[in-house]
C-alpha cells in the first residue's frame, strides 16, 4: 500500500499526520516564536511571516495551534499593505 496515495483519513494524508506528530518539538518552538512576536505587536499573518521568516503555511498552522491553546486570538481587523486583515492579539 502506498501511504501517500492510498491512506486518507478525513481529508488528511497519513504521511502528513506522521510528519506532524514527528516534529512536535519544532512546532512548539515555532508557536512560542509566534506568540512572542504577537506580544511585541506583530498582529497579522503577513506581519508574522515577514518577522519570522517562516513560510505562509507554517505561520498559519502555528497561529492555529496557538489559538487552540488559548494563547492568542483574533480581534477585529487592521489595514496592512493596502488590505484589510484579521488582527491577532494576546488572549
C-alpha positions, -999 to +999 in steps of 0.1 A: +000+000+000+013+034-009+009+057+021+010+089+001-018+080-023-040+054-006-044+062+030-067+091+036-084+099+069-109+128+068-090+146+041-055+143+056-029+121+041-014+096+066+021+108+057+011+143+067-002+130+100+030+112+107+051+142+099+030+164+121+035+141+151+072+135+145+080+173+147+061+183+178+091+200+195+099+221+164+063+231+161+062+240+198+092+263+193+075+279+163+044+285+184+065+302+211+081+324+184+046+334+170+033+342+205+064+362+212+060+382+180+023+389+187+032+401+222+056+426+205+029+440+182+031+419+151-006+414+145-014+399+112-004+366+094+016+387+069+034+406+097+043+373+113+055+358+080+078+388+075+091+389+110+097+352+115+109+343+080+086+313+081+065+302+051+028+313+050+015+277+056+038+273+086+027+306+101-010+298+096-006+264+112+013+277+142-012+306+146-040+280+146-021+259+172-016+290+194-053+299+192-063+263+201-041+266+231-058+298+241-026+319+238-037+343+211-070+353+194-084+373+165-098+407+175-112+430+147-092+439+117-063+461+107-052+476+073-018+464+063-001+467+029-033+480+014-056+452+026-079+446+055-066+417+076-076+400+108-058+414+138-041+389+161-038+398+198-028+381+230-056+362+246 
